[in-house]
């Protein structure tokens, strides 16, 4: 019974802190601009947090219910790696079109506009 409470606490309190820290400081260390970092945080926070809430509880359930104890740490490392890829995508995808899955079409149009084929 303690496990669902721990997952709920993690997602309700620690998840938003981790998302805030990640989005704000990755942008800040890239641009050294407080306002730009704050805008990055406000524009991407809810999207990232909602994806976190749909990903990590499922990972936690699978890890605790189905994965043998001696494989739990490697399983979480792989899931963390996948989550890191998503965070990198979220951080570096600048337009809503890109994040909605239409980014490849926009890139294709820009390549054709420049004449690169």
C-alpha positions as CSV (number, residue, x, y, z in Angstrom):
1,X,0.0,0.0,0.0
2,X,3.0,2.3,0.5
3,X,4.0,2.1,-3.2
4,X,1.0,3.9,-4.7
5,X,1.5,6.7,-2.1
6,X,5.1,7.0,-2.9
7,X,4.4,7.2,-6.7
8,X,1.6,9.8,-6.0
9,X,4.0,11.9,-3.8
10,X,6.7,11.7,-6.4
11,X,4.4,12.7,-9.3
12,X,2.6,15.4,-7.3
13,X,5.6,17.1,-5.7
14,X,8.9,16.0,-7.0
15,X,7.9,15.8,-10.7
16,X,7.0,19.5,-11.0
17,X,10.2,20.5,-9.2
18,X,12.3,18.3,-11.5
19,X,10.5,19.6,-14.7
20,X,10.9,23.2,-13.6
21,X,14.6,22.8,-12.8
22,X,15.3,21.0,-16.0
23,X,13.5,23.4,-18.4
24,X,14.7,26.5,-16.7
25,X,18.3,25.8,-16.1
26,X,19.0,24.0,-19.4
27,X,17.8,27.1,-21.2
28,X,19.6,29.4,-18.8
29,X,22.9,27.7,-19.2
30,X,22.5,27.8,-23.0
31,X,21.5,31.4,-23.3
32,X,22.5,33.1,-20.0
33,X,19.2,35.0,-20.2
34,X,16.8,34.9,-17.3
35,X,13.7,36.2,-19.3
36,X,14.3,33.7,-22.1
37,X,14.6,30.9,-19.6
38,X,11.4,32.0,-17.8
39,X,9.6,32.1,-21.1
40,X,10.9,28.6,-22.0
41,X,9.6,27.3,-18.7
42,X,6.2,28.8,-19.1
43,X,5.7,27.7,-22.7
44,X,6.9,24.1,-22.2
45,X,6.1,23.2,-18.5
46,X,2.6,21.8,-18.8
47,X,3.3,19.8,-21.9
48,X,6.4,18.2,-20.2
49,X,4.6,17.7,-16.9
50,X,1.6,16.0,-18.5
51,X,3.9,13.7,-20.5
52,X,5.7,13.0,-17.2
53,X,2.5,12.1,-15.5
54,X,1.6,9.7,-18.3
55,X,5.0,8.1,-18.5
56,X,6.5,7.7,-15.0
57,X,3.5,6.1,-13.1
58,X,3.3,3.5,-15.8
59,X,7.1,2.9,-15.6
60,X,6.8,2.7,-11.8
61,X,4.0,0.2,-11.9
62,X,5.7,-2.0,-14.5
63,X,9.0,-1.8,-12.5
64,X,7.4,-2.7,-9.2
65,X,4.8,-5.2,-10.3
66,X,6.5,-7.1,-13.2
67,X,10.3,-6.7,-13.2
68,X,12.3,-9.0,-11.0
69,X,14.2,-7.2,-8.2
70,X,17.7,-7.7,-9.7
71,X,16.5,-6.1,-13.1
72,X,14.7,-3.1,-11.6
73,X,17.7,-0.7,-11.6
74,X,18.7,-1.5,-15.2
75,X,15.0,-1.2,-16.3
76,X,14.8,2.3,-14.7
77,X,18.2,3.3,-16.3
78,X,16.8,2.5,-19.7
79,X,13.5,4.3,-19.0
80,X,15.4,7.3,-17.7
81,X,17.5,7.3,-20.9
82,X,14.3,7.3,-23.0
83,X,12.9,10.1,-20.8
84,X,16.1,12.1,-21.3
85,X,15.7,11.8,-25.1
86,X,12.1,13.2,-24.8
87,X,13.3,16.1,-22.6
88,X,16.0,16.9,-25.1
89,X,13.4,16.9,-27.8
90,X,11.1,19.1,-25.7
91,X,13.9,21.5,-24.9
92,X,15.1,21.9,-28.5
93,X,11.9,21.8,-30.5
94,X,11.0,25.5,-30.6
95,X,7.6,25.7,-32.3
96,X,4.3,24.2,-31.4
97,X,4.2,22.7,-34.9
98,X,7.4,20.9,-34.3
99,X,6.1,19.4,-31.0
100,X,2.8,18.4,-32.6
101,X,4.6,16.1,-35.1
102,X,4.4,18.4,-38.1
103,X,8.0,19.5,-37.7
104,X,9.4,17.2,-40.4
105,X,7.0,18.8,-42.9
106,X,8.3,22.3,-41.9
107,X,11.9,21.2,-42.2
108,X,11.2,19.7,-45.7
109,X,9.5,22.9,-46.8
110,X,12.5,25.0,-45.6
111,X,15.0,22.7,-47.4
112,X,13.0,23.0,-50.6
113,X,12.8,26.8,-50.2
114,X,16.6,27.0,-50.0
115,X,17.0,24.8,-53.0
116,X,18.7,21.9,-51.1
117,X,17.4,18.6,-52.2
